[in-house]
Amino acid sequence: MVINLFNEWKEAYLKRDDFPTEAERYRMNLTLQRNFFLVRRAWDRRPWTVKGEHLVLKRFNPDISVPEVDFSFTEFWIQIHGLPLNRRSRENVLKIGSMAGRALDTDLVGPGSVVWSRNVRVRVEIDVSCPLVPGFPLERDQLPDLWIPFKFEKLRNFCYGCGRLGHDQCDCPDKEVISGFYGKWLKADNDEFRLGINLENLLNPNRLEMEATTSDLQSLVPNNRSN
């Protein structure tokens, strides 16, 4: 948007015999600065939704054609609820985020940070062709396993059957869906939770995907009692 605007001005002035006045240059700079600010703000506030559907934004690269742009990945802030305090280090939160995709950042500050809050957050890049990860079972010494639910900020329409973006459950291509596994409780704009997911009841291929995701849980989420 900013580049196109600049090119239009440049072409317009190249056709003129005179140069832009100081007032015109001032207005041009103000407009460019405003558009740079709007683009940056739109980028920083990802993800966006258009008519209820997820919008994937990508940085413009003038060296590639539009068909070459990879729209298969997008980013979400994921809220991790119910995580014990001794597991809330920055390192652990990033490792937990890697269960849902590629962990990029967290709102924890400093190494070994422990926060007294309802949840911790991690920004994750996810593959839009894969099901959303709703959480994971946390194994604890001498205590029952604890289901740690995820909530996705700015999540709107997605399939409650297969857990993927891009379609609703009524249009899901999967003949077999997981009843009660995905739902509106994955959205951060409500206080609902689906506690205690039984992985044994998952259907293929989602069961295999979730088992593969959670099989290395203990190595991903070490106990931080020594921190």
Secondary structure, 3 states (H helix, E strand, C coil): CHHHHHHHHHHHHHCCCCCCCHHHHHHHHHHHHHHHHHHHHHHHCCCEEECCEEECCCCCCCCCCHHHCCCCEEEEEEEEECCCHHHCCHHHHHHHHCCCCEEEEECCCCCCCCCCCCEEEEEEEEECCCCCCCEEEEEECCEEEEEEEEEECCCCCCCCCCCCCCCCHHHCCCCCCCCCCCCHHHECCCCCCCCCCCHHHCCCCHHHHHHHHHCCHHHHCCCCCCC
